[in-house]
């Protein structure tokens, strides 16, 4: 039976052996359907990156790394599942609209 997709090809995941703990956690969190739903819900509501980062941080226990910024230049930041996020202040995190007790 031929293989479909790359998930069964072990060489497609060789890079995972080189990941540190935070990168390994991010690799699997970004694939989590519930995380993707939370991100999309925030995007649809029009929350800014800082508010979205705060909400995702509060619910998912994320710690966003800061990056050096050029004075006067605003860099776009992304919480989308295919990229790495930046730092955020979890204070005042918007409600993700879920009914769980964790956020």
Backbone bond lengths (Angstrom), bond angles and torsions (degrees), N, CA, C in turn:
res aa  C-N    CA-C-N  psi(-1)  N-CA   C-N-CA  omega(-1)  CA-C   N-CA-C  phi
1 X - - - 1.443 - - 1.533 108.14 -
2 X 1.331 118.88 126.19 1.467 120.72 -178.98 1.528 111.26 -71.32
3 X 1.335 114.53 147.08 1.462 119.39 177.91 1.525 109.97 -74.68
4 X 1.321 115.72 142.70 1.456 120.82 177.18 1.515 108.10 -115.62
5 X 1.318 116.76 129.39 1.450 120.88 -177.56 1.516 110.48 78.77
6 X 1.340 115.60 -176.36 1.464 119.62 -178.03 1.520 113.22 -107.91
7 X 1.324 117.75 -1.06 1.467 118.54 -174.55 1.514 112.86 -65.85
8 X 1.291 118.71 -21.86 1.461 120.83 179.46 1.524 112.72 -93.54
9 X 1.310 117.22 -6.34 1.459 121.33 179.58 1.522 107.67 -90.47
10 X 1.324 116.22 109.37 1.463 120.08 -172.74 1.522 112.99 -60.74
11 X 1.322 118.89 -32.23 1.463 120.01 -179.73 1.528 112.02 -65.85
12 X 1.324 117.81 -22.72 1.462 120.87 178.09 1.525 111.31 -67.19
13 X 1.320 117.62 -18.33 1.461 121.55 -178.59 1.521 112.70 -117.18
14 X 1.330 118.55 15.21 1.459 120.99 178.11 1.527 111.97 -58.29
15 X 1.330 117.50 -33.61 1.461 121.31 -178.84 1.533 111.87 -60.34
16 X 1.323 118.05 -26.44 1.462 121.94 -178.94 1.532 110.74 -61.18
17 X 1.320 117.01 -31.04 1.464 120.81 179.08 1.520 112.63 -63.57
18 X 1.325 117.94 -21.71 1.459 122.77 -177.29 1.530 113.09 -97.20
19 X 1.308 118.72 -3.41 1.462 121.65 -176.21 1.521 111.55 -78.34
20 X 1.341 115.98 142.96 1.457 119.31 171.81 1.537 107.46 -83.68
21 X 1.318 116.40 175.81 1.476 120.24 -173.95 1.530 113.13 -57.23
22 X 1.344 120.12 -48.40 1.468 118.80 179.93 1.529 112.91 -62.98
23 X 1.334 116.91 -38.82 1.459 119.16 179.39 1.521 111.85 -68.76
24 X 1.310 116.58 -36.07 1.459 120.69 177.27 1.529 110.32 -65.76
25 X 1.333 116.11 -42.65 1.466 120.09 177.50 1.527 110.55 -61.54
26 X 1.345 116.82 -44.47 1.460 120.19 179.80 1.527 110.89 -63.04
27 X 1.327 117.11 -40.16 1.461 121.39 -178.96 1.530 111.27 -55.82
28 X 1.316 116.89 -38.83 1.461 119.30 -177.85 1.530 112.32 -91.18
29 X 1.332 117.75 -29.99 1.465 119.54 176.97 1.524 110.42 -64.38
30 X 1.313 117.50 -42.19 1.465 120.21 -176.83 1.525 112.41 -63.41
31 X 1.328 116.89 -18.28 1.461 121.28 178.29 1.530 112.10 -93.67
32 X 1.314 117.34 -7.40 1.456 122.52 -176.72 1.531 109.82 -70.67
33 X 1.313 117.89 120.89 1.470 120.66 -178.68 1.529 113.38 -59.00
34 X 1.320 118.51 -34.28 1.466 120.97 179.18 1.530 110.90 -68.62
35 X 1.330 117.36 -39.60 1.472 120.93 176.06 1.528 109.30 -62.90
36 X 1.313 116.80 -44.66 1.463 120.85 179.72 1.525 110.75 -61.18
37 X 1.331 117.23 -39.41 1.468 120.81 177.86 1.527 110.61 -65.10
38 X 1.333 117.06 -43.17 1.460 120.25 178.87 1.528 110.80 -61.88
39 X 1.325 116.38 -44.87 1.463 120.18 179.24 1.533 109.82 -60.81
40 X 1.323 117.11 -47.95 1.461 120.53 -178.86 1.521 112.07 -63.54
41 X 1.333 117.37 -36.75 1.462 121.03 178.12 1.529 110.59 -62.47
42 X 1.326 116.90 -43.07 1.463 120.79 178.06 1.525 111.03 -65.53
43 X 1.306 116.18 -41.33 1.467 120.70 179.75 1.529 110.24 -62.68
44 X 1.330 116.81 -43.07 1.470 120.94 -179.80 1.521 111.23 -65.57
45 X 1.313 117.28 -32.13 1.466 120.99 179.29 1.523 112.17 -79.05
46 X 1.324 117.26 -7.63 1.463 120.90 176.61 1.521 115.09 80.75
47 X 1.327 117.93 20.71 1.454 119.81 177.94 1.522 110.67 -67.34
48 X 1.329 116.52 144.47 1.455 121.91 175.56 1.520 110.27 -73.49
49 X 1.330 116.08 168.81 1.463 121.11 -178.18 1.523 112.09 -58.34
50 X 1.333 118.04 -42.57 1.464 120.02 -178.07 1.529 111.29 -64.78
51 X 1.325 116.88 -43.09 1.465 120.10 178.61 1.527 111.13 -67.06
52 X 1.319 116.63 -41.67 1.467 120.23 179.05 1.526 110.32 -64.22
53 X 1.330 116.32 -43.21 1.463 120.32 178.84 1.520 110.44 -61.38
54 X 1.330 117.15 -40.92 1.461 121.06 179.55 1.524 111.05 -63.92
55 X 1.329 116.30 -43.09 1.462 120.25 -179.35 1.522 111.25 -66.37
56 X 1.322 116.32 -45.66 1.462 119.74 -179.82 1.519 110.73 -66.82
57 X 1.310 116.45 -36.23 1.462 121.27 178.30 1.524 110.51 -63.60
58 X 1.328 115.93 -44.55 1.465 120.67 -178.24 1.527 111.52 -64.38
59 X 1.313 116.84 -43.73 1.462 119.66 -176.44 1.524 113.15 -79.27
60 X 1.326 117.10 -43.48 1.459 121.48 -171.33 1.525 113.21 -98.75
61 X 1.330 118.19 -0.76 1.461 120.78 178.57 1.514 113.13 69.27
62 X 1.329 116.34 32.66 1.456 120.58 -177.94 1.512 111.52 -81.67
63 X 1.299 115.24 150.12 1.451 122.42 173.52 1.519 106.53 -123.24
64 X 1.319 116.93 113.28 1.454 120.81 -174.95 1.521 111.00 -89.73
65 X 1.313 115.38 131.84 1.459 121.27 178.37 1.515 109.54 -79.61
66 X 1.331 114.74 140.30 1.454 119.35 174.10 1.521 109.55 -86.47
67 X 1.305 115.69 151.50 1.458 121.27 175.95 1.521 108.04 -121.06
68 X 1.322 116.44 146.67 1.467 117.76 175.89 1.522 109.99 -60.63
69 X 1.302 115.26 139.68 1.463 119.31 -179.18 1.521 109.24 -120.02
70 X 1.315 115.79 143.60 1.451 121.17 175.10 1.522 107.69 -76.56
71 X 1.355 118.08 130.14 1.470 118.97 179.60 1.524 111.13 -54.93
72 X 1.316 115.66 132.91 1.451 121.40 177.53 1.524 114.71 83.59
73 X 1.300 117.44 -10.63 1.471 119.94 -179.39 1.514 109.27 -103.36
74 X 1.297 117.53 132.35 1.468 122.63 177.71 1.511 107.88 -103.57
75 X 1.296 116.56 118.44 1.454 121.21 178.61 1.520 109.04 -96.26
76 X 1.305 116.13 138.19 1.458 120.03 175.51 1.520 109.10 -69.53
77 X 1.309 115.65 140.62 1.459 121.49 178.86 1.511 108.29 -119.22
78 X 1.311 115.43 152.64 1.452 117.88 -176.34 1.518 111.34 -136.84
79 X 1.314 115.47 137.41 1.458 122.61 175.15 1.514 110.12 -108.84
80 X 1.312 115.52 5.60 1.447 120.07 -178.19 1.530 109.09 -62.97
81 X 1.282 115.49 152.43 1.458 121.02 -171.56 1.515 114.63 -61.68
82 X 1.323 119.39 -20.83 1.457 118.36 -177.76 1.521 113.34 -93.87
83 X 1.338 118.54 10.87 1.457 120.49 179.40 1.516 110.86 -142.47
84 X 1.302 116.08 169.77 1.460 122.90 -178.84 1.521 109.99 -91.38
85 X 1.321 117.52 145.14 1.451 123.03 -177.46 1.518 111.76 -93.24
86 X 1.330 114.52 168.47 1.457 121.24 176.89 1.517 110.87 -110.42
87 X 1.343 115.54 -176.12 1.459 120.22 -176.68 1.522 111.96 -71.77
88 X 1.320 114.49 156.83 1.461 120.40 177.81 1.519 108.82 -156.79
89 X 1.319 115.20 154.69 1.450 121.44 176.32 1.522 108.12 -94.74
90 X 1.357 118.41 116.72 1.460 119.04 -176.65 1.526 114.42 -69.85
91 X 1.320 118.45 -10.10 1.461 119.98 179.41 1.522 109.56 -64.57
92 X 1.309 115.98 134.66 1.455 120.70 178.79 1.519 113.52 74.56
93 X 1.308 116.87 25.67 1.465 120.28 -179.15 1.516 109.96 -64.69
94 X 1.333 117.36 133.33 1.463 119.43 179.19 1.518 111.22 -70.00
95 X 1.314 114.96 153.40 1.458 121.26 177.05 1.518 109.50 -69.51
96 X 1.315 117.44 131.93 1.456 121.40 179.35 1.521 111.87 -78.23
97 X 1.302 117.75 -5.92 1.449 120.50 178.66 1.520 113.25 85.50
98 X 1.315 116.96 9.92 1.461 118.59 179.82 1.528 109.53 -90.46
99 X 1.293 116.69 168.08 1.456 121.43 -177.65 1.522 112.37 -107.92
100 X 1.328 116.57 11.46 1.465 119.30 -179.11 1.529 109.91 -74.63
101 X 1.296 117.51 172.07 1.458 122.10 179.14 1.516 112.25 -99.08
102 X 1.342 117.32 3.72 1.464 119.98 -175.45 1.522 112.96 -89.07
103 X 1.319 120.49 -13.12 1.475 119.93 -178.28 1.516 111.36 -136.22
